Amino acid sequence: QLQASGGGEVQSGGSLRLSCRASGINFSINTFDWYRQAPAQERVLVTSMTSDGRTTYADSVKGRFTISRDNIRRTLYLEMSSLKPEDTAVYYCHVVLGPRHYWGQGTQVTVSS
């Protein structure tokens, strides 16, 4: 139900945009998130956007990452700029529907120094 794309390898200081297309979900009324998981580390919340556009960001990405959504295209975005090697991780889109958590399949972002 969540299909993520847009990952890749960039040099430090570069930019990437991730996309996450939702299907089978009432997209416009839900809060969506981006998480990331670096090798041998826990999955952590990067940013969230509510249905009315309110956003939160982890301190580590504030000012560099921007979450957005297109309710018509049912797509969540993550614009990442000024990327650092420590941003290297698998990035997952996420939504909670009732008692269930839904995750995209993950997209790898690798930032080389």
C-alpha positions in Angstrom: 0.0 0.0 0.0 3.0 2.3 0.3 5.5 2.3 -2.5 8.7 4.3 -1.9 11.2 5.4 -4.6 13.9 7.9 -5.2 16.8 6.7 -3.2 20.3 6.5 -4.6 23.9 7.5 -4.0 25.1 11.0 -3.8 28.1 12.9 -2.6 28.2 14.8 0.6 26.4 18.1 0.2 24.1 16.7 -2.5 20.3 16.4 -2.7 17.8 13.7 -3.3 14.0 13.6 -3.3 12.1 10.5 -2.1 8.6 9.7 -3.0 6.0 7.4 -1.4 2.9 6.6 -3.3 -0.1 5.3 -1.3 -2.8 3.1 -2.6 -5.8 1.7 -0.8 -5.5 4.4 1.9 -7.7 7.4 2.5 -4.6 9.5 1.9 -5.8 13.0 2.7 -6.9 12.4 6.2 -3.9 10.6 7.6 -0.6 11.6 9.1 2.4 10.2 7.3 6.0 9.8 8.4 9.4 9.1 7.1 11.7 6.9 9.2 15.2 5.8 8.5 17.4 2.9 9.6 21.1 3.0 9.4 23.2 -0.3 9.5 23.1 -1.9 12.9 20.9 0.8 14.3 17.3 1.1 15.2 14.7 2.6 12.9 14.1 6.2 13.9 11.6 8.9 13.0 12.8 11.5 10.7 9.8 13.7 10.0 6.0 13.7 10.0 3.2 15.6 8.3 -0.4 15.7 9.5 -3.4 15.9 7.3 -3.6 19.7 7.9 0.0 20.2 7.0 1.7 20.4 10.4 5.2 19.1 10.3 7.8 17.8 12.8 11.5 17.1 12.2 14.2 15.3 14.0 16.9 17.7 15.2 19.4 16.0 13.0 17.6 17.0 9.8 16.0 20.3 10.6 16.8 22.9 8.0 18.0 20.3 5.5 15.0 18.0 4.9 11.5 19.0 3.9 8.4 16.7 4.0 5.5 17.5 1.7 2.4 15.7 0.4 0.2 15.8 -2.7 -3.2 14.6 -1.8 -4.3 14.5 -5.4 -1.4 12.2 -6.4 -1.7 10.4 -3.1 2.1 10.8 -2.7 4.4 11.8 0.1 7.7 13.4 -0.6 11.0 14.0 1.3 13.3 16.6 -0.1 16.8 16.1 1.3 19.5 18.6 0.8 23.0 19.3 2.2 23.2 15.5 2.7 25.8 14.1 5.0 27.4 10.7 5.3 25.5 10.2 8.5 22.2 10.4 6.5 23.1 7.1 4.9 20.2 4.7 5.7 17.2 2.9 4.4 14.3 5.3 4.4 10.8 4.1 5.0 7.4 5.9 4.6 4.9 5.0 7.3 1.3 5.4 8.3 -0.8 4.2 11.2 -4.3 3.1 10.3 -6.3 2.1 13.4 -4.2 -0.5 15.3 -2.0 -1.3 12.3 1.3 0.2 11.1 2.0 0.2 7.4 5.5 0.6 6.0 6.8 1.2 2.5 9.4 -1.3 1.3 12.3 1.1 2.0 14.6 2.9 -0.3 18.4 3.1 0.2 20.1 6.5 0.5 23.9 6.4 0.5 25.9 9.6 1.0 29.6 9.4 0.3 32.2 11.8 1.7 
